[in-house]
Amino acid sequence: MRNPCQIDESAILGYASPFTQDSDRLVLGDDAVVRSGSVLYLGSTIGARFNCGHNVVIRERSSLGDGVSVWSNSVIDYGCKIGSDVKIHCNCYIAQYTIIEDKAFLAPSVSVANDLYPSLEESKQKMRGPIIRRGAQIGVNSTLLPYVEIGESSIVGSGSVVTRDVPPRSIVAGNPARVIESDYSTQRLLERLKARFSRYGEKLD
Protein backbone atom coordinates (compact mmCIF):
# COMPACT_ATOMS: atom_id res chain seq x y z
CA MET A 1 0.00 0.00 0.00
CA ARG A 2 1.72 3.20 -1.18
CA ASN A 3 -1.10 5.73 -1.16
CA PRO A 4 -3.10 6.18 2.04
CA CYS A 5 -5.84 3.67 2.70
CA GLN A 6 -8.75 4.03 5.10
CA ILE A 7 -8.71 0.99 7.37
CA ASP A 8 -11.15 1.00 10.29
CA GLU A 9 -9.76 -0.07 13.64
CA SER A 10 -11.72 -3.33 13.93
CA ALA A 11 -10.99 -4.49 10.38
CA ILE A 12 -8.61 -7.45 10.12
CA LEU A 13 -6.00 -7.50 7.35
CA GLY A 14 -4.07 -10.72 6.74
CA TYR A 15 -6.17 -13.27 8.60
CA ALA A 16 -4.66 -16.76 8.54
CA SER A 17 -6.85 -19.79 7.76
CA PRO A 18 -6.01 -23.51 8.10
CA PHE A 19 -5.15 -23.41 4.38
CA THR A 20 -2.68 -20.53 4.71
CA GLN A 21 0.92 -21.22 3.70
CA ASP A 22 4.00 -19.52 5.16
CA SER A 23 4.61 -17.70 1.89
CA ASP A 24 1.09 -16.27 1.64
CA ARG A 25 0.70 -12.51 1.76
CA LEU A 26 -2.25 -10.18 1.47
CA VAL A 27 -1.73 -7.67 -1.35
CA LEU A 28 -3.99 -4.62 -1.04
CA GLY A 29 -3.80 -1.87 -3.65
CA ASP A 30 -3.72 1.88 -3.17
CA ASP A 31 -6.64 3.99 -1.93
CA ALA A 32 -8.55 1.12 -0.35
CA VAL A 33 -11.41 1.61 2.09
CA VAL A 34 -11.93 -1.29 4.52
CA ARG A 35 -14.70 -0.68 7.04
CA SER A 36 -15.25 -2.07 10.51
CA GLY A 37 -15.80 -5.79 10.99
CA SER A 38 -14.34 -6.75 7.61
CA VAL A 39 -11.76 -9.54 7.28
CA LEU A 40 -9.29 -9.90 4.40
CA TYR A 41 -7.43 -13.22 4.42
CA LEU A 42 -3.79 -13.90 3.69
CA GLY A 43 -3.13 -15.16 0.19
CA SER A 44 -5.47 -12.84 -1.71
CA THR A 45 -4.62 -10.02 -4.11
CA ILE A 46 -6.86 -6.95 -4.20
CA GLY A 47 -6.37 -4.10 -6.68
CA ALA A 48 -6.45 -0.35 -6.23
CA ARG A 49 -9.50 1.61 -5.04
CA PHE A 50 -11.08 -1.35 -3.28
CA ASN A 51 -14.12 -0.24 -1.29
CA CYS A 52 -15.94 -2.50 1.13
CA GLY A 53 -18.79 -2.06 3.57
CA HIS A 54 -18.98 -3.48 7.08
CA ASN A 55 -18.51 -7.18 7.90
CA VAL A 56 -17.19 -8.15 4.47
CA VAL A 57 -15.09 -11.34 4.20
CA ILE A 58 -12.58 -11.95 1.39
CA ARG A 59 -11.18 -15.47 1.70
CA GLU A 60 -7.72 -16.70 0.68
CA ARG A 61 -6.43 -17.25 -2.87
CA SER A 62 -8.93 -14.85 -4.40
CA SER A 63 -7.94 -12.10 -6.82
CA LEU A 64 -9.85 -8.83 -7.27
CA GLY A 65 -9.09 -6.21 -9.90
CA ASP A 66 -9.11 -2.43 -9.55
CA GLY A 67 -12.14 -0.42 -8.47
CA VAL A 68 -14.06 -3.33 -6.92
CA SER A 69 -16.84 -2.54 -4.42
CA VAL A 70 -18.14 -5.18 -2.00
CA TRP A 71 -20.90 -3.93 0.27
CA SER A 72 -21.84 -4.91 3.81
CA ASN A 73 -22.20 -8.53 4.97
CA SER A 74 -21.03 -10.09 1.71
CA VAL A 75 -18.61 -13.03 1.47
CA ILE A 76 -16.21 -13.87 -1.33
CA ASP A 77 -15.05 -17.41 -0.67
CA TYR A 78 -11.61 -18.72 -1.54
CA GLY A 79 -10.23 -19.17 -5.04
CA CYS A 80 -12.44 -16.61 -6.80
CA LYS A 81 -11.34 -14.42 -9.71
CA ILE A 82 -13.03 -11.03 -9.91
CA GLY A 83 -12.25 -8.42 -12.55
CA SER A 84 -12.14 -4.64 -12.33
CA ASP A 85 -15.00 -2.21 -11.60
CA VAL A 86 -17.23 -5.00 -10.29
CA LYS A 87 -19.95 -4.08 -7.80
CA ILE A 88 -21.19 -6.67 -5.31
CA HIS A 89 -24.06 -5.41 -3.15
CA CYS A 90 -25.02 -6.31 0.43
CA ASN A 91 -25.60 -9.85 1.74
CA CYS A 92 -24.16 -11.68 -1.28
CA TYR A 93 -22.39 -15.04 -1.14
CA ILE A 94 -19.83 -15.82 -3.85
CA ALA A 95 -18.87 -19.49 -3.70
CA GLN A 96 -15.38 -20.88 -4.23
CA TYR A 97 -13.97 -20.90 -7.76
CA THR A 98 -16.39 -18.35 -9.17
CA ILE A 99 -15.28 -16.03 -11.99
CA ILE A 100 -16.75 -12.54 -12.31
CA GLU A 101 -15.53 -10.41 -15.21
CA ASP A 102 -15.13 -6.62 -15.42
CA LYS A 103 -18.04 -4.25 -14.78
CA ALA A 104 -20.48 -6.93 -13.60
CA PHE A 105 -23.09 -5.97 -11.01
CA LEU A 106 -24.64 -8.18 -8.33
CA ALA A 107 -27.67 -6.78 -6.49
CA PRO A 108 -28.37 -7.53 -2.79
CA SER A 109 -28.70 -11.12 -1.61
CA VAL A 110 -27.39 -12.83 -4.72
CA SER A 111 -26.29 -16.40 -3.89
CA VAL A 112 -23.79 -18.38 -5.94
CA ALA A 113 -23.37 -22.17 -5.65
CA ASN A 114 -20.43 -24.35 -6.68
CA ASP A 115 -21.21 -27.95 -5.72
CA LEU A 116 -23.69 -29.96 -7.79
CA TYR A 117 -24.15 -32.77 -5.23
CA PRO A 118 -22.72 -31.74 -1.84
CA SER A 119 -23.09 -35.23 -0.34
CA LEU A 120 -20.78 -36.79 -2.96
CA GLU A 121 -17.01 -36.62 -2.58
CA GLU A 122 -16.69 -36.86 -6.37
CA SER A 123 -18.74 -33.66 -6.71
CA LYS A 124 -16.63 -31.88 -4.08
CA GLN A 125 -13.51 -32.65 -6.07
CA LYS A 126 -14.96 -30.81 -9.09
CA MET A 127 -16.45 -27.75 -7.38
CA ARG A 128 -16.80 -24.72 -9.61
CA GLY A 129 -18.95 -21.65 -9.40
CA PRO A 130 -20.51 -19.89 -12.37
CA ILE A 131 -18.77 -17.58 -14.81
CA ILE A 132 -20.34 -14.12 -14.87
CA ARG A 133 -19.21 -12.40 -18.03
CA ARG A 134 -18.35 -8.74 -18.52
CA GLY A 135 -21.12 -6.25 -17.78
CA ALA A 136 -23.72 -8.82 -16.69
CA GLN A 137 -26.29 -7.67 -14.14
CA ILE A 138 -27.74 -10.06 -11.56
CA GLY A 139 -31.01 -9.00 -9.88
CA VAL A 140 -31.94 -8.99 -6.20
CA ASN A 141 -32.21 -12.38 -4.45
CA SER A 142 -31.17 -14.42 -7.48
CA THR A 143 -29.44 -17.80 -7.25
CA LEU A 144 -26.81 -18.98 -9.72
CA LEU A 145 -26.10 -22.72 -9.79
CA PRO A 146 -22.68 -24.31 -10.40
CA TYR A 147 -21.04 -24.32 -13.83
CA VAL A 148 -23.52 -21.95 -15.51
CA GLU A 149 -22.24 -19.09 -17.66
CA ILE A 150 -23.96 -15.72 -17.51
CA GLY A 151 -23.33 -14.10 -20.90
CA GLU A 152 -21.80 -10.70 -21.48
CA SER A 153 -24.14 -7.75 -20.77
CA SER A 154 -27.02 -10.09 -19.92
CA ILE A 155 -29.62 -9.30 -17.25
CA VAL A 156 -30.93 -11.79 -14.68
CA GLY A 157 -34.28 -10.71 -13.23
CA SER A 158 -34.83 -10.48 -9.48
CA GLY A 159 -35.58 -13.73 -7.70
CA SER A 160 -34.41 -15.91 -10.58
CA VAL A 161 -32.85 -19.36 -10.20
CA VAL A 162 -30.35 -19.82 -13.02
CA THR A 163 -29.85 -23.50 -13.87
CA ARG A 164 -28.43 -23.20 -17.38
CA ASP A 165 -26.29 -20.84 -19.46
CA VAL A 166 -27.60 -17.36 -20.21
CA PRO A 167 -26.86 -16.07 -23.74
CA PRO A 168 -25.07 -12.71 -24.12
CA ARG A 169 -27.27 -9.58 -24.19
CA SER A 170 -30.36 -11.49 -23.13
CA ILE A 171 -32.84 -10.97 -20.30
CA VAL A 172 -33.83 -14.00 -18.23
CA ALA A 173 -36.22 -14.38 -15.29
CA GLY A 174 -38.11 -17.00 -13.30
CA ASN A 175 -37.52 -20.31 -11.54
CA PRO A 176 -35.95 -21.86 -13.47
CA ALA A 177 -34.79 -18.77 -15.35
CA ARG A 178 -35.89 -18.57 -18.98
CA VAL A 179 -35.05 -16.13 -21.75
CA ILE A 180 -37.74 -13.45 -22.02
CA GLU A 181 -35.86 -11.22 -24.44
CA SER A 182 -32.89 -11.86 -26.71
CA ASP A 183 -30.34 -9.32 -27.95
CA TYR A 184 -32.01 -6.47 -26.09
CA SER A 185 -31.13 -2.86 -26.88
CA THR A 186 -30.35 -0.02 -24.48
CA GLN A 187 -33.10 2.00 -26.18
CA ARG A 188 -35.61 -0.73 -25.39
CA LEU A 189 -34.57 -0.68 -21.73
CA LEU A 190 -35.01 3.09 -21.63
CA GLU A 191 -38.51 2.75 -23.07
CA ARG A 192 -39.39 0.24 -20.36
CA LEU A 193 -37.95 2.54 -17.72
CA LYS A 194 -39.98 5.50 -18.95
CA ALA A 195 -43.15 3.38 -18.96
CA ARG A 196 -42.48 2.20 -15.41
CA PHE A 197 -41.79 5.73 -14.17
CA SER A 198 -44.96 7.04 -15.78
CA ARG A 199 -47.02 4.66 -13.62
CA TYR A 200 -45.68 6.45 -10.57
CA GLY A 201 -46.12 9.94 -11.98
CA GLU A 202 -42.39 10.35 -12.57
CA LYS A 203 -40.62 11.54 -15.71
CA LEU A 204 -37.24 10.44 -17.02
CA ASP A 205 -35.10 13.41 -18.03
Secondary structure, DSSP 8 states (H G I E B T S, - for coil): --S--EE-TT-EEEE--TT--TT---EE-TT-EE-TT-EEETT-EE-TT-EE-TT-EE-TT-EE-TT-EE-TT-EE-TT-EE-SS-EE-TT-EE-TT-EE-TT-EE-TT-EE---S-TT-HHHHTT----EE-TT-EE-TT-EE-TT-EE-TT-EE-TT-EE-S-B-TT-EEETTTTEEEESS--HHHHHHHHHHHHHHTT----
